[in-house]
Amino acid sequence: MNGKVLLGLLLGFLATASWGSFYIAGRWLYGEEGNTINSWLFNFLRFSMAAVALLPLLVPKKTRELIVRAFREDLREFLIIAATGIVIESSLVFCSLKFTTAARSSLMANCSPIATVILAWVMLRQKSSLGAILGMLIGFAGIVLAAVAEGGDIYADTGWRTLVGDAMSLASGIFWAYFTVKGAKVSQKYGGPVCMAVCFVLGAAMMVPVLFFTVRPADFSALTPRMWGGVLYTGVVTLALANACWYGALRYLKPGVLGAFGYLSAAITFTLSALVLKERFTPPFIVAIGLILGGMALMMRMTPQAEKREEEKEL
């Protein structure tokens, strides 16, 4: 194994570990500051922190020229993907942690590959193999089982509140899938770092009008050191650093290899949720985890080459 591959694996691990820790940080913040935290303000600050943290990547002249070109030629596309993949997706998954556990939110949000397959067929008419469809069905069965399975943590809520949080995190995964499919074209045109920087800047700008209707002066004074620490961590580490590491890893590893890190992220979330938040995993929920991760693994194995072999077998 050469040095570049090792560097790619390290970057991939840093990205997925950061994403996995987001659910723990968000659930902990809501548990400790739930009565005072304004989710709209918090998300605006997160997006702004991420945009500022990504600015060093945009220093090269070539990169700045790409950004100018992006605003001039594809502003409409960037507005759409920033609204869906940054503002709505990130806000939903963060707010879901007020109602449901870190493990449940992570599991539901990471069902985005299932939605991606469906949206890719609807929007791009991309066909899927029988194996990918089977994986999607298995994953969907896991979603249904997870929704009815019990579980809790040290900040446990019960009843409809958990279902609301599950629905929000599941919806965030659907929006992320839309962001992935819709943003594929501009990502290939401008590159990942440029796209993410532009999206975070636009995402923060889109939140400004919302703040006028949802934020009071008292909300700013209510920002405790703990909450500012949460803003810094979830903005710089779980948004900016994670995305920068992910796209950096793509320079050294194939996307199919990186896809497997999604399971590592889920494993990190589940482990930390048990250790830090004392979450309980009931037998049905453990089965649901297996079904969803197994279904996604089956879907990810169906690369274009594998799909071609499947089609040849059917002929």
ABEGO torsion letter per residue (X at the ends): XBAAAAAAAAAAAAAAAAAAAAAAAAAAAAAAAAAABBAAAAAAAAAAAAAAAAAAAAABAAAAAAAAAAAAAAAAAAAAAAAAAAAAAAAAAAAAAAABBAAAAAAAAAAAAAAAAAAAAAAAGBBBBAAAAAAAAAAAAAAAAAAABBEBBAABBBEAAAAAAAAAAAAAAAAAAAAAAAAAAAAAAAEAAAAAAAAAAAAAAAAAAAAAAABBAAAAAABBAAAAAAAAAAAAAAAAAAAAAAAAAAAABBAAAAAAAAAAAAAAAAAAAAAAAGBBBBAAAAAAAAAAAAAAAAAAABBAAAAAAAAAAAX
